[in-house]
């Protein structure tokens, strides 16, 4: 279990979570909604770029976007970093419970069009309601047990 904040943008460093003795999940700082100064944003950008480029054992990146504000500057930057590093991305359109089912499907179709040509998969997700949890777990298992 990870402790989370109600305020977005609270992750300030790399947080490692042990899955087993050889496998870790890493929570990276995201600054889409963080209220930090330009210097901190620049430092995070350098940290993320270095981590994504140099971490040889990295299997993929889960990119969590608010379905009501998808593909912001940070999201685009992460997609570019991952593409330049040949890393697959799995996009979680989080807070899907905030939209109707039809509106969520419409946003997902729009994001899918924007991701054309990018090695990315996409799904609706709601941490609050548990929507998409099995699909996300399956994607994680696919990456973790990739031979």
ABEGO torsion letter per residue (X at the ends): XBBBBABBGABABBBBBBABAABBBBBBBBAAABBBBAAAAAAAAAAAAAAAAABAABAEBBBBBBAABBGBAAAAAAAAAAAAAGBBBBBBBBGAAABBAAAAAAAAAAAAAAABGBBBBBBBBBAAAGBGAAAAAAAAAAAAABX
